[in-house]
């Protein structure tokens, strides 16, 4: 009775494995078919195919349906074995492997398209938290224009994005504060994070969750319409960079100084004007603002502001005698970002 139960279990597992065609079972079947084919050919006296290396080559070309014709069974028995046993089994094994590989690739594609992918092992990713059908694509355009080969954009959104941008990896979650979703989006190893939710309340909670999930070296930026909500976040997360809506101020400034809004727009987006705003962290020896200003001009760049390490806000038009130390940040206007060799020669 016990033996019958064990045999029933083995049979049941075999049936399920055959139905799912697991890789282990498939590999076992191919190995069994290849070994039995070789043994049958040896018994049939096919000495030209009995060498393991020669048989492997012939069996592979047979399975791939290439059939170069340089090798083939010579005797009647060998040809019958090939026609009845080897051809059907080898070709079936090859087509099954191809179908299974394509099925795995298709499943990965479907999972990622549905926002269920896992990018937790991705390093130095740029994470976008929140989705707006108009603003988010613009941010993707801006970021993609300067994306390095080692960086990848990951979008974490509550909405189901029907046609995700192929330039981003998409993660869908019911909550932007979900620790599991942030983990899948690669927050634990992200280099930069942009939070732009539907409203300030969502932005506040999402930024708090992001700040707890990302490494200390990550740069987190978020957008607010309301200054009071932004101030509340600044009290709890002082290292987060907060961007406030400047619509009313921009209107007033443009009324007093016509064209001011166009200049500011050109500085914040390189998609519309070749001259735009960049920044760099100074890593060299102590230098004066005057020396660095001249160095930037040699590269057709203009120094705009200086932010000492640990300072709250950048200083515009700093005196030429001001020292710039390692860790300070310089903001400059240029047609393109300066590379590290150019920065070292300033």
C-alpha positions as CSV (number, residue, x, y, z in Angstrom):
1,X,0.0,0.0,0.0
2,X,2.8,2.4,0.9
3,X,4.6,1.6,-2.3
4,X,1.5,2.3,-4.3
5,X,1.1,5.7,-2.6
6,X,4.7,6.6,-3.4
7,X,4.4,5.5,-7.0
8,X,1.2,7.6,-7.3
9,X,3.0,10.7,-6.0
10,X,5.9,10.2,-8.4
11,X,3.4,9.8,-11.2
12,X,1.5,12.9,-10.2
13,X,4.6,15.0,-10.0
14,X,5.7,13.7,-13.4
15,X,2.3,14.6,-14.9
16,X,2.5,18.1,-13.5
17,X,6.1,18.5,-14.7
18,X,5.2,17.4,-18.2
19,X,2.3,19.8,-18.3
20,X,4.5,22.7,-17.2
21,X,7.5,21.4,-19.1
22,X,10.0,22.5,-16.4
23,X,13.6,23.2,-17.5
24,X,14.9,20.3,-15.4
25,X,12.5,17.8,-17.0
26,X,13.2,19.2,-20.5
27,X,16.9,19.0,-20.0
28,X,16.5,15.4,-18.7
29,X,14.5,14.4,-21.8
30,X,17.0,15.9,-24.2
31,X,19.9,14.2,-22.4
32,X,18.0,10.8,-22.5
33,X,17.1,11.2,-26.1
34,X,20.7,12.1,-27.1
35,X,22.2,9.3,-25.1
36,X,19.8,6.7,-26.4
37,X,20.2,7.9,-30.0
38,X,24.0,7.6,-29.7
39,X,23.7,4.1,-28.2
40,X,21.3,2.9,-31.0
41,X,23.7,4.2,-33.7
42,X,26.6,2.4,-32.0
43,X,24.6,-0.8,-31.9
44,X,23.7,-0.3,-35.6
45,X,27.4,-0.1,-36.4
46,X,27.5,3.6,-37.4
47,X,31.2,4.0,-36.7
48,X,31.3,7.4,-38.5
49,X,28.9,8.9,-35.9
50,X,30.1,7.0,-32.8
51,X,32.7,9.6,-31.8
52,X,31.2,11.8,-29.0
53,X,32.3,15.1,-30.6
54,X,31.1,14.0,-34.1
55,X,27.8,12.7,-32.8
56,X,27.2,15.9,-30.8
57,X,27.8,18.0,-33.9
58,X,25.6,15.8,-36.1
59,X,22.8,15.7,-33.4
60,X,22.9,19.5,-33.0
61,X,22.7,20.2,-36.7
62,X,19.8,17.7,-36.9
63,X,18.0,19.3,-34.0
64,X,18.5,22.8,-35.4
65,X,17.0,21.5,-38.8
66,X,20.2,22.9,-40.5
67,X,21.2,19.5,-42.0
68,X,24.5,20.4,-43.7
69,X,24.6,16.9,-45.2
70,X,28.3,16.3,-44.5
71,X,27.5,13.5,-42.0
72,X,24.7,10.9,-42.2
73,X,24.1,7.3,-41.3
74,X,25.4,4.8,-43.9
75,X,23.6,1.6,-43.1
76,X,19.9,0.8,-43.4
77,X,19.5,0.2,-39.7
78,X,21.1,3.6,-38.9
79,X,18.9,5.4,-41.3
80,X,15.7,3.8,-39.9
81,X,16.8,4.7,-36.4
82,X,17.4,8.2,-37.5
83,X,14.1,8.5,-39.3
84,X,11.9,6.9,-36.6
85,X,13.7,8.0,-33.4
86,X,16.3,10.7,-33.8
87,X,14.6,13.1,-36.2
88,X,11.3,13.4,-34.4
89,X,12.9,13.6,-30.9
90,X,15.7,16.0,-31.7
91,X,13.5,18.4,-33.7
92,X,10.8,18.3,-31.0
93,X,13.3,19.0,-28.3
94,X,14.7,22.0,-30.2
95,X,11.3,23.5,-31.0
96,X,10.2,23.0,-27.3
97,X,13.3,24.9,-26.1
98,X,12.7,27.7,-28.6
99,X,9.0,28.0,-27.6
100,X,9.9,27.9,-23.9
101,X,12.6,30.6,-24.3
102,X,10.1,32.8,-26.2
103,X,7.5,32.2,-23.6
104,X,9.8,33.3,-20.8
105,X,10.8,36.4,-22.8
106,X,7.1,37.2,-23.4
107,X,6.2,36.8,-19.8
108,X,9.0,39.1,-18.7
109,X,7.8,41.7,-21.2
110,X,4.2,41.4,-20.0
111,X,5.2,41.6,-16.3
112,X,7.3,44.8,-17.0
113,X,4.6,46.3,-19.2
114,X,2.1,45.8,-16.4
115,X,4.3,47.6,-13.9
116,X,5.1,44.4,-11.9
117,X,8.9,44.3,-12.8
118,X,11.6,44.1,-10.1
119,X,14.5,46.6,-10.5
120,X,15.8,46.3,-6.9
121,X,19.3,45.2,-8.1
122,X,19.6,48.2,-10.4
123,X,22.3,50.7,-9.4
124,X,22.5,54.5,-9.9
125,X,19.0,54.6,-11.3
126,X,17.0,57.9,-11.6
127,X,13.7,57.3,-9.9
128,X,10.6,59.3,-10.8
129,X,7.8,59.0,-8.2
130,X,4.3,60.0,-9.4
131,X,2.9,60.4,-12.8
132,X,1.3,63.3,-14.7
133,X,0.2,62.6,-18.3
134,X,1.7,66.0,-19.5
135,X,4.4,66.9,-17.1
136,X,6.0,63.5,-16.6
137,X,6.8,62.9,-20.3
138,X,8.5,66.4,-20.4
139,X,10.7,65.4,-17.4
140,X,11.6,62.1,-19.1
141,X,12.6,64.1,-22.2
142,X,14.8,66.4,-20.2
143,X,16.4,63.5,-18.2
144,X,16.9,61.3,-21.2
145,X,18.8,64.0,-23.1
146,X,21.7,63.7,-20.6
147,X,21.3,60.1,-19.4
148,X,24.6,58.3,-19.1
149,X,25.1,54.7,-20.3
150,X,25.1,53.4,-16.7
151,X,21.9,55.2,-15.7
152,X,18.3,54.1,-16.1
153,X,15.0,55.9,-15.6
154,X,12.5,54.1,-13.4
155,X,8.9,55.4,-13.0
156,X,6.9,54.6,-9.9
157,X,3.2,55.5,-10.4
158,X,-0.2,54.7,-9.0
159,X,-1.9,55.0,-12.4
160,X,-1.9,52.1,-14.8
161,X,0.1,53.5,-17.7
162,X,-1.3,51.8,-20.8
163,X,1.6,52.6,-23.1
164,X,4.7,53.1,-21.0
165,X,7.6,55.2,-22.5
166,X,10.2,52.7,-23.7
167,X,12.9,54.9,-22.2
168,X,11.7,54.1,-18.6
169,X,11.2,51.0,-16.5
170,X,7.7,51.2,-15.1
171,X,6.6,50.1,-11.6
172,X,2.9,50.3,-10.7
173,X,1.7,50.5,-7.1
174,X,-1.5,51.4,-5.3
175,X,0.5,53.6,-3.0
176,X,3.6,55.8,-3.6
177,X,4.6,55.2,0.0
178,X,4.7,51.4,-0.3
179,X,8.1,50.1,1.0
180,X,7.7,47.1,-1.3
181,X,7.0,49.2,-4.4
182,X,10.0,51.5,-3.6
183,X,12.2,48.5,-3.2
184,X,11.0,47.1,-6.6
185,X,11.7,50.5,-8.2
186,X,15.3,50.3,-7.0
187,X,15.1,53.1,-4.4
188,X,17.7,51.5,-2.1
189,X,20.4,52.1,-4.7
190,X,19.0,55.1,-6.6
191,X,21.3,58.0,-7.4
192,X,18.6,60.6,-7.8
193,X,14.9,60.8,-7.1
194,X,12.3,63.2,-8.4
195,X,8.9,63.3,-6.6
196,X,6.1,65.0,-8.5
197,X,2.7,63.6,-7.3
198,X,-0.9,64.7,-8.1
199,X,-1.0,67.1,-5.1
200,X,1.1,68.5,-2.3
201,X,-0.2,66.0,0.3
202,X,0.8,63.0,-1.8
203,X,4.1,64.7,-2.6
204,X,4.8,65.2,1.1
205,X,4.1,61.6,2.1
206,X,5.9,60.1,-0.9
207,X,9.0,62.2,-0.2
208,X,9.0,61.1,3.4
209,X,8.8,57.5,2.3
210,X,11.5,58.0,-0.3
211,X,13.9,59.7,2.1
212,X,13.7,56.7,4.4
213,X,14.3,54.2,1.5
214,X,17.1,55.8,-0.5
215,X,20.8,55.9,0.5
216,X,22.3,59.0,2.1
217,X,24.2,59.8,-1.1
218,X,21.0,60.0,-3.2
219,X,19.8,63.4,-4.3
220,X,16.0,63.8,-3.7
221,X,14.1,66.6,-5.4
222,X,10.3,67.3,-5.0
223,X,7.8,69.8,-6.3
224,X,5.2,71.8,-4.2
225,X,2.6,74.3,-5.0
226,X,2.2,75.4,-1.4
227,X,5.1,77.0,0.5
228,X,3.7,76.0,3.9
229,X,3.6,72.3,3.0
230,X,7.1,72.6,1.5
231,X,8.3,74.2,4.8
232,X,6.9,71.3,6.8
233,X,8.9,68.9,4.7
234,X,12.0,71.0,5.0
235,X,11.8,70.7,8.8
236,X,11.8,66.9,8.7
237,X,14.0,66.3,5.6
238,X,16.5,69.2,5.3
239,X,18.7,67.4,2.7
240,X,15.8,67.2,0.2
241,X,15.8,69.9,-2.5
242,X,12.4,71.5,-2.7
243,X,11.1,73.2,-5.9
244,X,8.3,75.6,-5.4
245,X,5.8,76.8,-8.0
246,X,7.0,80.2,-9.3
247,X,4.0,81.0,-11.6
248,X,2.8,84.2,-9.9
249,X,6.3,85.5,-9.4
250,X,7.2,84.7,-13.0
251,X,4.1,86.7,-14.3
252,X,5.0,89.7,-12.1
253,X,8.7,89.6,-13.2
254,X,7.8,89.3,-16.9
255,X,5.4,92.3,-16.6
256,X,8.2,94.4,-15.1
257,X,11.0,93.0,-17.3
258,X,9.7,91.7,-20.6
259,X,11.4,88.5,-21.7
260,X,12.5,87.4,-18.2
261,X,10.3,84.3,-18.4
262,X,11.9,83.3,-21.7
263,X,15.4,83.6,-20.2
264,X,14.4,81.5,-17.2
265,X,12.8,78.9,-19.3
266,X,15.9,78.7,-21.5
267,X,18.1,78.3,-18.4
268,X,16.0,75.4,-17.1
269,X,15.6,73.4,-20.3
270,X,18.2,72.6,-22.9
271,X,15.5,71.3,-25.3
272,X,14.7,74.9,-26.4
273,X,17.9,76.8,-26.2
274,X,21.6,75.7,-26.5
275,X,22.6,77.7,-23.4
276,X,21.4,76.2,-20.2
277,X,22.1,75.9,-16.5
278,X,24.5,73.2,-15.2
279,X,26.2,72.6,-11.9
280,X,29.4,70.9,-10.7
281,X,30.9,69.9,-7.3
282,X,34.4,71.3,-7.0
283,X,36.9,68.6,-6.0
284,X,40.2,70.4,-6.5
285,X,42.4,72.6,-4.4
286,X,41.2,75.9,-2.9
287,X,40.7,78.4,-5.7
288,X,39.2,81.9,-5.9
289,X,36.0,82.7,-7.7
290,X,38.0,85.0,-10.0
291,X,40.3,82.2,-11.1
292,X,37.4,79.8,-11.7
293,X,35.4,82.5,-13.6
294,X,38.3,82.9,-16.0
295,X,38.7,79.1,-16.3
296,X,35.0,78.7,-17.1
297,X,35.2,81.4,-19.8
298,X,37.9,79.5,-21.6
299,X,35.4,76.7,-22.0
300,X,32.7,79.2,-23.2
301,X,30.9,78.9,-19.8
302,X,29.7,81.7,-17.4
303,X,29.8,81.3,-13.7
304,X,26.4,82.2,-12.2
305,X,26.4,81.2,-8.5
306,X,28.4,79.6,-5.8
307,X,27.1,77.4,-3.0
308,X,29.5,76.6,-0.2
309,X,29.2,73.0,1.2
310,X,26.5,73.0,3.9
311,X,25.1,76.4,2.9
312,X,21.4,76.8,2.5
313,X,21.2,78.8,-0.7
314,X,23.6,79.6,-3.5
315,X,25.2,83.1,-3.7
316,X,24.9,84.9,-7.0
317,X,27.7,87.1,-8.3
318,X,30.1,86.2,-5.5
319,X,33.1,88.5,-5.0
320,X,36.2,87.4,-7.1
321,X,38.3,86.9,-3.9
322,X,35.8,84.3,-2.5
323,X,37.5,81.0,-1.9
324,X,36.0,77.8,-3.4
325,X,36.8,74.7,-1.4
326,X,36.3,71.0,-2.1
327,X,32.7,70.1,-1.8
328,X,31.4,73.5,-2.9
329,X,29.0,73.7,-5.8
330,X,29.3,75.9,-8.8
331,X,26.4,76.9,-11.1
332,X,27.3,77.9,-14.6
333,X,25.6,78.6,-18.0
334,X,27.0,76.7,-21.0
335,X,26.0,75.1,-24.2
336,X,26.9,71.7,-22.8
337,X,27.9,70.1,-19.5
338,X,31.6,70.2,-18.8
339,X,33.2,66.8,-18.5
340,X,35.6,65.8,-15.6
341,X,38.8,66.4,-17.5
342,X,37.6,70.0,-18.4
343,X,36.7,70.6,-14.8
344,X,40.1,69.4,-13.6
345,X,41.8,72.0,-15.9
346,X,39.8,75.0,-14.6
